Amino acid sequence: MIDPRWLRTFHEVCETGSITRAAQALNISQPSVSSAIAALEGSLGAVLFQRTRAGIVLTPAGEALRAKASMLDHLLRDAAEEIAAVREGIVGPLRVGGTPGALVSLLPAAIARLEAAHPRLALNVLERADHELTAMLRGGRIELAFVTTGIDQPPPDIAERTIARDPFALIVGPANAGLGETISLRAAEGLRWVLPEAQGAFRRQVDALFLAAGVQVPRDVIRCDSLLTTKAIVRTSDRVTILPVTVPAAELAVGALRAIRLAEAMFERQVGVRWLAGARASALAEKLLAALDIG
């Protein structure tokens, strides 16, 4: 049986990068840290890290254990915060992450439904790139990840559910008022663009639209992963972008931006939620999932 205190000490060594700094962070002696690590390695029958002049270097066994140690650390933190919230009549806390487009497409409406029944809640929302979110789920830093779905098969330890589908459109500002209601990307080759930078599922879908049209992905392009900045650039210049239509819904509603149907948009963007398979959802996570209508 692993003593949770050993695991907590190991986590701090991983976070700080040395025995000395871990002892300082935990406010215990350096020999106490070394003793806990030795006991943990003895219990597991494995060496967890090597000491070097630059600090510690985790072994494969250490890397595997680090994720579990991180989960325990976050579990203890969340337990203390949840008890404090319960005393004040607050539901939560819940930490979620997601890509910008998936978050804006799914989370606001779900929160509105959730708050109708639970007006006092504690929710932390983090924007991250696709490749970071799986590690955050495994490490216990978030419980749910809002992502583009249907592109990559999730790893075996990650569950995925598609919530909504949304057509892509060419998004333009007042400077392109002369464009019609439908356009082919082949006819749009001369336009100036703002497109996503991150090498994630959303960018691959946008690139696939150009491939389907038989045209090269634009080179006269501003690469930008901020949706707020992308929409502002398009609104105030002659540049255009490609977005799912729910993403600029507010700007479309007031006429600040316009959506033009793409002739090549033969598939829709899918967004949904990922979580750690087999993990028991917290109370607020269950309520948020219900608000997303996935039960």
C-alpha positions as CSV (number, residue, x, y, z in Angstrom):
1,M,0.0,0.0,0.0
2,I,1.3,3.4,-1.0
3,D,1.3,6.1,1.7
4,P,-0.5,9.1,0.3
5,R,2.1,11.3,2.1
6,W,4.9,9.7,0.1
7,L,3.0,10.4,-3.1
8,R,2.3,14.0,-2.1
9,T,6.1,14.4,-1.4
10,F,7.0,12.9,-4.8
11,H,4.6,15.3,-6.5
12,E,6.3,18.3,-4.9
13,V,9.7,17.0,-6.0
14,C,8.4,16.7,-9.6
15,E,7.0,20.2,-9.4
16,T,10.0,21.9,-7.9
17,G,12.7,19.8,-9.7
18,S,14.8,19.0,-6.6
19,I,14.7,17.5,-3.2
20,T,15.9,20.7,-1.6
21,R,13.2,22.9,-3.1
22,A,10.5,20.3,-2.4
23,A,11.5,20.3,1.3
24,Q,11.2,24.1,1.4
25,A,7.8,24.0,-0.3
26,L,6.5,21.4,2.1
27,N,8.2,23.0,5.1
28,I,9.9,19.8,6.1
29,S,13.5,18.7,6.3
30,Q,15.5,17.5,3.3
31,P,16.2,14.1,4.9
32,S,12.4,13.7,5.5
33,V,11.8,14.2,1.7
34,S,14.6,11.8,0.8
35,S,13.2,9.2,3.3
36,A,9.7,9.5,1.8
37,I,11.0,9.0,-1.7
38,A,13.1,6.0,-0.6
39,A,10.1,4.5,1.1
40,L,7.9,5.1,-2.0
41,E,10.6,3.5,-4.3
42,G,10.9,0.5,-1.9
43,S,7.1,0.0,-1.9
44,L,7.0,0.1,-5.7
45,G,10.2,-1.7,-6.4
46,A,11.2,0.9,-8.9
47,V,13.6,3.9,-9.2
48,L,11.6,7.0,-9.8
49,F,14.2,9.5,-10.8
50,Q,17.9,10.1,-11.1
51,R,19.7,13.1,-9.4
52,T,21.8,15.3,-11.6
53,R,23.5,18.6,-11.2
54,A,20.7,20.3,-13.0
55,G,18.0,18.6,-10.8
56,I,16.0,15.4,-11.1
57,V,15.4,13.4,-14.2
58,L,12.4,11.1,-14.0
59,T,12.7,7.5,-15.1
60,P,9.9,5.9,-17.1
61,A,8.4,4.6,-13.9
62,G,8.6,8.1,-12.4
63,E,6.9,9.6,-15.4
64,A,4.1,7.1,-15.1
65,L,3.7,7.8,-11.4
66,R,3.8,11.5,-11.8
67,A,0.4,11.6,-13.5
68,K,-1.2,9.7,-10.6
69,A,0.6,11.9,-8.0
70,S,-0.7,15.0,-9.8
71,M,-4.3,13.6,-9.7
72,L,-4.0,13.0,-6.0
73,D,-2.7,16.6,-5.4
74,H,-5.6,18.1,-7.4
75,L,-8.1,15.8,-5.7
76,L,-6.9,16.9,-2.2
77,R,-7.1,20.6,-3.3
78,D,-10.5,20.2,-4.8
79,A,-11.8,18.3,-1.7
80,A,-10.8,21.2,0.5
81,E,-12.4,23.8,-1.9
82,E,-15.6,21.8,-2.3
83,I,-16.1,21.5,1.4
84,A,-15.6,25.2,1.8
85,A,-18.1,25.8,-1.0
86,V,-20.7,23.5,0.5
87,R,-20.6,25.5,3.8
88,E,-21.4,28.6,1.8
89,G,-24.2,26.9,-0.3
90,I,-22.1,27.0,-3.5
91,V,-22.0,24.1,-6.0
92,G,-18.5,23.2,-7.1
93,P,-15.7,24.0,-7.7
94,L,-15.4,22.6,-11.2
95,R,-12.4,23.2,-13.6
96,V,-12.9,22.7,-17.3
97,G,-10.8,23.5,-20.3
98,G,-11.2,23.7,-24.0
99,T,-10.3,25.2,-27.3
100,P,-11.6,28.7,-27.9
101,G,-14.2,27.8,-30.6
102,A,-15.6,24.8,-28.7
103,L,-15.9,26.7,-25.5
104,V,-17.8,29.6,-27.1
105,S,-20.1,27.2,-29.0
106,L,-21.1,25.1,-26.0
107,L,-20.4,26.7,-22.7
108,P,-22.4,29.9,-22.5
109,A,-25.8,28.3,-23.2
110,A,-25.0,25.4,-20.8
111,I,-24.1,27.8,-18.1
112,A,-27.3,29.8,-18.6
113,R,-29.3,26.6,-18.1
114,L,-27.2,25.5,-15.2
115,E,-27.5,28.8,-13.3
116,A,-31.3,28.7,-13.7
117,A,-31.3,25.8,-11.2
118,H,-28.0,26.6,-9.4
119,P,-27.4,30.3,-9.2
120,R,-24.4,29.9,-6.8
121,L,-21.6,27.9,-8.4
122,A,-17.8,27.9,-8.7
123,L,-16.5,27.2,-12.2
124,N,-13.0,27.8,-13.6
125,V,-12.6,27.8,-17.4
126,L,-9.2,27.6,-19.1
127,E,-8.5,28.0,-22.8
128,R,-5.8,25.7,-24.1
129,A,-4.7,24.1,-27.4
130,D,-5.9,20.5,-28.2
131,H,-2.6,18.8,-27.4
132,E,-2.6,20.3,-23.8
133,L,-6.1,19.2,-22.8
134,T,-5.6,15.5,-22.7
135,A,-2.6,15.9,-20.4
136,M,-4.7,18.2,-18.2
137,L,-7.5,15.6,-18.0
138,R,-5.0,12.9,-17.0
139,G,-3.3,15.1,-14.5
140,G,-6.6,16.1,-12.8
141,R,-6.1,19.8,-13.6
142,I,-9.5,19.8,-15.4
143,E,-12.4,17.4,-15.3
144,L,-14.0,18.2,-18.7
145,A,-12.5,19.3,-22.0
146,F,-14.5,21.1,-24.7
147,V,-13.0,20.3,-28.1
148,T,-13.6,19.7,-31.8
149,T,-14.7,16.1,-32.1
150,G,-14.9,13.5,-34.9
151,I,-11.4,14.2,-36.2
152,D,-9.1,12.2,-34.1
153,Q,-9.9,9.0,-32.3
154,P,-9.4,9.8,-28.6
155,P,-6.9,7.7,-26.6
156,P,-8.4,4.6,-24.8
157,D,-8.4,6.3,-21.4
158,I,-10.4,9.3,-22.7
159,A,-14.1,9.3,-23.4
160,E,-15.7,11.6,-26.0
161,R,-19.2,12.8,-26.8
162,T,-20.2,15.0,-29.7
163,I,-22.8,17.6,-28.6
164,A,-23.4,19.9,-31.6
165,R,-22.7,20.3,-35.3
166,D,-22.2,23.7,-36.9
167,P,-21.7,24.7,-40.6
168,F,-18.6,26.5,-41.7
169,A,-19.0,29.9,-43.4
170,L,-16.8,32.7,-44.8
171,I,-17.0,35.5,-42.3
172,V,-16.6,39.0,-43.7
173,G,-16.9,42.6,-42.4
174,P,-18.3,45.8,-44.0
175,A,-15.3,46.1,-46.4
176,N,-16.5,43.1,-48.3
177,A,-20.2,44.1,-48.5
178,G,-20.1,43.4,-52.3
179,L,-19.7,39.7,-51.9
180,G,-22.8,37.5,-52.6
181,E,-24.6,35.1,-50.3
182,T,-22.6,32.1,-51.6
183,I,-19.0,31.8,-52.6
184,S,-16.5,29.2,-53.8
185,L,-13.1,29.2,-52.2
186,R,-11.7,29.0,-55.8
187,A,-13.4,32.3,-56.4
188,A,-12.1,33.7,-53.1
189,E,-8.4,33.1,-53.9
190,G,-7.7,36.8,-54.2
191,L,-9.1,37.7,-50.7
192,R,-6.9,38.4,-47.7
193,W,-7.2,36.1,-44.8
194,V,-7.1,35.6,-41.0
195,L,-6.8,31.8,-40.2
196,P,-6.0,29.7,-37.2
197,E,-2.3,29.1,-36.2
198,A,-2.4,26.1,-33.8
199,Q,-1.9,22.7,-35.4
200,G,-5.1,21.3,-34.0
201,A,-8.4,19.7,-35.2
202,F,-10.0,23.0,-36.1
203,R,-7.1,24.1,-38.3
204,R,-7.1,20.7,-40.1
205,Q,-10.8,21.1,-40.8
206,V,-10.2,24.6,-42.2
207,D,-7.3,23.4,-44.4
208,A,-9.5,20.5,-45.6
209,L,-12.0,23.0,-47.0
210,F,-9.3,24.5,-49.2
211,L,-8.2,21.1,-50.3
212,A,-11.8,20.2,-51.2
213,A,-11.9,23.3,-53.4
214,G,-8.7,22.3,-55.1
215,V,-6.9,25.5,-54.1
216,Q,-3.8,26.2,-52.0
217,V,-4.1,27.3,-48.4
218,P,-3.5,31.0,-48.5
219,R,0.0,32.4,-47.9
220,D,-1.1,36.1,-47.6
221,V,-2.5,35.3,-44.2
222,I,-2.5,36.5,-40.6
223,R,-2.3,33.4,-38.4
224,C,-4.2,34.0,-35.2
225,D,-5.6,31.7,-32.5
226,S,-7.6,34.4,-30.6
227,L,-11.2,34.4,-31.8
228,L,-11.7,37.8,-30.3
229,T,-8.8,39.2,-32.3
230,T,-9.7,37.4,-35.5
231,K,-13.2,38.8,-35.4
232,A,-11.9,42.3,-34.7
233,I,-9.5,42.2,-37.6
234,V,-12.2,41.0,-40.0
235,R,-14.7,43.6,-38.7
236,T,-12.2,46.5,-39.2
237,S,-10.4,45.5,-42.4
238,D,-10.9,43.8,-45.7
239,R,-9.6,40.5,-44.4
240,V,-11.9,37.4,-44.2
241,T,-11.9,34.3,-42.2
242,I,-13.6,30.9,-42.0
243,L,-15.5,30.1,-38.8
244,P,-18.4,27.9,-37.6
245,V,-21.4,30.2,-37.7
246,T,-22.1,29.9,-33.9
247,V,-18.7,31.4,-33.1
248,P,-19.5,35.0,-34.4
249,A,-23.2,34.7,-33.6
250,A,-23.3,37.9,-31.6
251,E,-21.6,39.9,-34.3
252,L,-23.8,38.4,-37.0
253,A,-26.9,39.3,-35.1
254,V,-26.1,43.0,-35.0
255,G,-24.7,43.1,-38.6
256,A,-21.1,43.8,-37.6
257,L,-20.1,40.7,-39.5
258,R,-21.7,38.6,-42.2
259,A,-21.6,34.9,-42.9
260,I,-21.4,33.8,-46.6
261,R,-22.1,30.2,-47.4
262,L,-19.1,28.2,-48.7
263,A,-19.8,26.0,-51.7
264,E,-17.2,23.5,-50.6
265,A,-18.5,23.2,-47.0
266,M,-19.6,19.6,-47.4
267,F,-19.0,18.7,-43.8
268,E,-19.9,20.4,-40.5
269,R,-17.7,21.1,-37.6
270,Q,-18.5,19.0,-34.6
271,V,-17.9,20.0,-31.0
272,G,-18.3,18.1,-27.8
273,V,-16.7,17.1,-24.5
274,R,-13.9,14.8,-23.4
275,W,-13.3,13.4,-19.9
276,L,-11.2,10.7,-18.3
277,A,-12.9,7.4,-18.9
278,G,-14.0,5.5,-15.8
279,A,-13.5,8.6,-13.6
280,R,-16.4,9.5,-11.3
281,A,-17.8,12.9,-12.2
282,S,-18.1,15.5,-9.5
283,A,-21.6,16.9,-8.7
284,L,-21.1,20.1,-10.7
285,A,-19.6,18.2,-13.6
286,E,-22.7,15.9,-13.7
287,K,-25.0,19.0,-13.6
288,L,-23.0,20.7,-16.4
289,L,-23.2,17.6,-18.6
290,A,-26.9,17.5,-18.0
291,A,-27.1,21.1,-19.0
292,L,-25.4,20.1,-22.3
293,D,-28.2,17.7,-22.8
294,I,-25.9,14.6,-22.8
295,G,-27.2,13.2,-19.5
